[in-house]
Amino acid sequence: MTGFGDMIYERGIQQGMQQGMQQGIQQGRHEGMILGALMSGKTPEEVSKMLNLPLEEIKKVQEQQMTVNK
């Protein structure tokens, strides 16, 4: 690659990494809120409505937590 091509490539890699980290942080926040609500005794359906998230996402986090706690 040329110097200019290398620069564009590196910039793309950096932007991709930043976006990935931001998505990971956002996902972590959701998981924390989901787990907190579930641990307070809410049902997955209640958590889904409360957080305006798909029920499948709530159940996925719940299943992951059950696997970790085994």
C-alpha positions in Angstrom: 0.0 0.0 0.0 1.0 3.6 -0.4 1.4 5.9 2.6 -2.0 7.4 1.9 -3.6 4.0 1.6 -2.0 2.9 4.9 -3.3 6.0 6.6 -6.9 5.4 5.4 -6.6 1.7 6.4 -5.4 2.6 9.9 -8.1 5.2 10.3 -10.7 2.6 9.4 -9.3 0.2 11.9 -9.4 2.8 14.7 -13.0 3.8 13.9 -14.0 0.1 13.9 -12.4 -0.5 17.2 -14.0 2.6 18.8 -17.5 1.6 17.5 -17.0 -2.0 18.8 -16.0 -0.7 22.3 -19.0 1.7 22.4 -21.3 -1.2 21.5 -19.7 -3.4 24.2 -20.1 -0.7 26.8 -23.8 -0.2 25.8 -24.4 -3.9 25.9 -22.8 -4.1 29.3 -25.1 -1.4 30.6 -28.1 -3.3 29.3 -26.9 -6.5 30.9 -26.4 -4.8 34.3 -29.9 -3.2 34.2 -31.5 -6.5 33.1 -29.7 -8.5 35.9 -30.6 -5.9 38.5 -34.2 -6.0 37.6 -34.3 -9.8 37.5 -32.6 -10.0 40.8 -35.2 -7.7 42.3 -37.8 -10.3 41.5 -39.2 -9.0 38.2 -40.2 -11.5 35.6 -38.5 -11.4 32.2 -41.7 -10.0 30.7 -41.8 -7.2 33.2 -38.2 -6.4 32.6 -38.7 -6.3 28.8 -41.6 -3.8 29.2 -39.8 -1.8 31.8 -36.5 -1.4 29.8 -38.2 -1.4 26.4 -36.0 -4.3 25.2 -36.9 -7.5 23.4 -37.9 -10.4 25.6 -35.4 -12.6 23.8 -32.6 -10.3 25.0 -33.8 -10.5 28.6 -34.0 -14.3 28.5 -30.6 -14.6 26.9 -29.0 -12.5 29.7 -30.9 -14.6 32.3 -29.7 -17.9 30.7 -26.1 -16.6 30.6 -26.3 -15.6 34.3 -27.7 -19.0 35.2 -24.8 -20.7 33.3 -22.2 -18.5 35.1 -23.7 -19.3 38.6 -23.5 -23.1 38.1 
